[in-house]
Amino acid sequence: MITWTNVSSSRVIYAGPINIIGDKRLTSEAGGRVLVLEDVAEEDSGQFVCTVNTRREPISLSHTLNVLGESDFGCLN
């Protein structure tokens, strides 16, 4: 199973296809390998860890999200 953790809150936010925290801005794609956060705000900045739980040791990869301010772009295609 693939889990996503928000390091700053030490909370698992996604486990497999389940949105643990119920944040409607969060979705998971590609079997949980991709975490999508829409309508980001500066307070969403932080470190997120994706962990694949294997039969041996878990494999983790850390990602840092830096939200610097609001955008004037609107929707980009």
Phi and psi in degrees as a GROMACS rama.xvg file:
@    title "Ramachandran Plot"
@    xaxis  label "Phi"
@    yaxis  label "Psi"
@TYPE xy
-102.468  131.844  ILE-2
-123.927  152.066  THR-3
-119.844  132.391  TRP-4
-123.387  136.799  THR-5
-89.259  112.785  ASN-6
-63.9791  -39.6524  VAL-7
-63.0793  -32.5432  SER-8
-101.096  -6.96035  SER-9
57.6094  28.6389  SER-10
-110.514  138.817  ARG-11
-72.4232  125.511  VAL-12
-104.97  -22.6353  ILE-13
-143.415  137.368  TYR-14
-135.38  111.332  ALA-15
57.8635  -127.578  GLY-16
-90.173  8.36532  PRO-17
-102.683  122.908  ILE-18
-81.3548  97.9149  ASN-19
-64.821  -40.9392  ILE-20
-89.9011  -6.31621  ILE-21
73.5531  17.1625  GLY-22
-76.5347  114.183  ASP-23
-67.0318  -12.593  LYS-24
-79.5987  -12.9075  ARG-25
-97.8221  133.498  LEU-26
-138.863  163.177  THR-27
-123.006  140.204  SER-28
-131.476  169.271  GLU-29
53.8441  47.0246  ALA-30
67.129  25.3478  GLY-31
94.2217  -5.63036  GLY-32
-74.2764  -17.7286  ARG-33
-122.248  126.507  VAL-34
-106.38  128.283  LEU-35
-114.35  127.021  VAL-36
-120.591  113.861  LEU-37
-95.5843  159.817  GLU-38
50.853  52.3931  ASP-39
-67.1256  152.187  VAL-40
-130.565  163.576  ALA-41
-54.9192  -35.437  GLU-42
-69.885  -9.61004  GLU-43
-80.4008  -12.158  ASP-44
-56.472  145.046  SER-45
154.573  -171.302  GLY-46
-104.059  134.977  GLN-47
-124.337  138.014  PHE-48
-119.687  127.41  VAL-49
-98.0143  126.808  CYS-50
-124.694  129.032  THR-51
-102.998  117.852  VAL-52
-88.2751  114.419  ASN-53
-107.42  178.375  THR-54
-69.1189  -23.8347  ARG-55
-97.4038  -136.058  ARG-56
-77.935  146.707  GLU-57
-63.8536  149.597  PRO-58
-111.846  126.516  ILE-59
-124.078  148.282  SER-60
-135.972  128.773  LEU-61
-97.8583  140.742  SER-62
-128.768  139.592  HIS-63
-112.119  128.486  THR-64
-107.805  120.075  LEU-65
-114.487  113.253  ASN-66
-103.466  114.808  VAL-67
-93.6582  -16.385  LEU-68
161.998  -175.633  GLY-69
-78.5029  152.973  GLU-70
-106.469  148.456  SER-71
-99.9804  6.98669  ASP-72
-73.2943  -31.4402  PHE-73
71.7049  -136.829  GLY-74
-94.7385  126.256  CYS-75
-103.415  139.291  LEU-76
